[in-house]
Amino acid sequence: MNLLEGVRVGRNKFKVNMLQFADDTFFFCKLGINDLMVIKSIHIFFEHVSRLRINFHKNKLGGVRVGEDELLSGSNILNCGLISILFKYLGIYGEEGES
């Protein structure tokens, strides 16, 4: 339905709005109210369909070329914390990664 804007990557400008690894999901979007509400709706829908609870304390929001105030507003909408783009994932660190 193309509700989540996503980002364009690579030479051919391939649209990416979600990647999944193991039990993790990464959403890629423009930091706007529409995309944030789509992500929030996906979370709510997942909880209702699966009868599982999302641990929002584990969810993190990060951004590239996004101001701190915008990220804080987005994290309030999604009820999650913030993360630096350079982070640790599956044991791999970025330069300034969290442990």
ZIQUI-V267067 format. One record per backbone hydrogen bond with DSSP energy under -1.0 kcal/mol. NH is the residue of the N-H (numbers start at 1). CO is the residue of the C=O. If there is no record, write none. Layout:
NH & CO
NH & CO
//
This chain:
7 & 16
9 & 14
13 & 10
14 & 9
16 & 7
19 & 26
21 & 24
24 & 21
26 & 19
28 & 17
32 & 30
36 & 32
37 & 33
38 & 34
39 & 35
40 & 36
41 & 37
42 & 38
43 & 39
44 & 40
45 & 41
46 & 42
47 & 43
48 & 44
49 & 45
50 & 46
51 & 47
56 & 54
58 & 55
61 & 81
71 & 67
72 & 68
73 & 69
74 & 70
75 & 71
76 & 72
77 & 73
78 & 74
80 & 75
81 & 59
83 & 61
87 & 85
89 & 92
92 & 89
97 & 94
//
